[in-house]
Amino acid sequence: MTAVALGLLVLRVVGGGIFAAHGSQKAFGWWSGPGFAGWRAAMERMGLLPATFWATVSMAAELVGGLLLVVGLLTPLAAAALVGQAVVMIVHVHLPKGFWNSHGGIEFALTLGSIALALVIMGAGTLSLDHVLRLSYPATVRGVLLVLGVIGGAIAVALPRLRIRPTAPAR
């Protein structure tokens, strides 16, 4: 076991575990979480419409993506989805509150997003199901997944800011 393999395992288990726990709060209401109905209502209040779609996407990204990171399976895909989720968390929710987590700022979300970003770049390491199953992801695939994750997050951030005004009927 190399130091790099052990370091990647720590990043995967801690980062993935935290993401999965947050997803569990959203999905099941565990650990004082809102549950799915509460999370859907939160999405609606944030202007992320359709709320059921965005609540499902964010909950699944955290829960499924986090669990996949923990075991190191489909790691670049899971990590890229979590990068997208982190973009939304940082820009849409925490950025207006500054940097420090004690004030609801970006500190914690930025840390989680950075862990996911590092795992997209580096992969799962040898202590993972990806390695056991001999799944490899060329740099171009990891890059495309990362771009898609960022674009997905950017779309989720941009949608509530777009104000589509109905046009008056032609007379």
BELVENUR-V563689 format. One record per residue. N is the residue number from 1. RES is the residue in one small letter. BURIAL is + if it has 16 or more other C-alpha atoms within 10 Angstrom, else -. Layout:
BEGIN
n | res | burial
N | RES | BURIAL
N | RES | BURIAL
END
This chain:
BEGIN
n | res | burial
1 | m | -
2 | t | -
3 | a | -
4 | v | -
5 | a | -
6 | l | -
7 | g | -
8 | l | +
9 | l | +
10 | v | -
11 | l | +
12 | r | +
13 | v | +
14 | v | +
15 | g | +
16 | g | +
17 | g | +
18 | i | +
19 | f | +
20 | a | +
21 | a | +
22 | h | +
23 | g | +
24 | s | +
25 | q | +
26 | k | +
27 | a | +
28 | f | -
29 | g | +
30 | w | -
31 | w | -
32 | s | -
33 | g | +
34 | p | +
35 | g | +
36 | f | +
37 | a | -
38 | g | +
39 | w | +
40 | r | +
41 | a | +
42 | a | -
43 | m | +
44 | e | +
45 | r | -
46 | m | -
47 | g | -
48 | l | +
49 | l | +
50 | p | -
51 | a | +
52 | t | +
53 | f | -
54 | w | +
55 | a | +
56 | t | +
57 | v | -
58 | s | +
59 | m | +
60 | a | +
61 | a | +
62 | e | +
63 | l | +
64 | v | +
65 | g | +
66 | g | +
67 | l | +
68 | l | +
69 | l | +
70 | v | +
71 | v | +
72 | g | +
73 | l | +
74 | l | +
75 | t | +
76 | p | +
77 | l | +
78 | a | +
79 | a | +
80 | a | +
81 | a | +
82 | l | +
83 | v | +
84 | g | +
85 | q | +
86 | a | +
87 | v | +
88 | v | +
89 | m | +
90 | i | +
91 | v | +
92 | h | +
93 | v | +
94 | h | +
95 | l | +
96 | p | -
97 | k | -
98 | g | -
99 | f | +
100 | w | -
101 | n | -
102 | s | -
103 | h | -
104 | g | +
105 | g | +
106 | i | +
107 | e | +
108 | f | +
109 | a | +
110 | l | +
111 | t | -
112 | l | +
113 | g | +
114 | s | +
115 | i | +
116 | a | +
117 | l | +
118 | a | +
119 | l | +
120 | v | +
121 | i | -
122 | m | -
123 | g | +
124 | a | +
125 | g | +
126 | t | +
127 | l | +
128 | s | +
129 | l | +
130 | d | +
131 | h | -
132 | v | -
133 | l | -
134 | r | -
135 | l | -
136 | s | -
137 | y | +
138 | p | -
139 | a | -
140 | t | -
141 | v | -
142 | r | +
143 | g | +
144 | v | -
145 | l | +
146 | l | +
147 | v | -
148 | l | +
149 | g | +
150 | v | +
151 | i | -
152 | g | +
153 | g | +
154 | a | +
155 | i | -
156 | a | +
157 | v | +
158 | a | -
159 | l | -
160 | p | -
161 | r | -
162 | l | -
163 | r | -
164 | i | -
165 | r | -
166 | p | -
167 | t | -
168 | a | -
169 | p | -
170 | a | -
171 | r | -
END
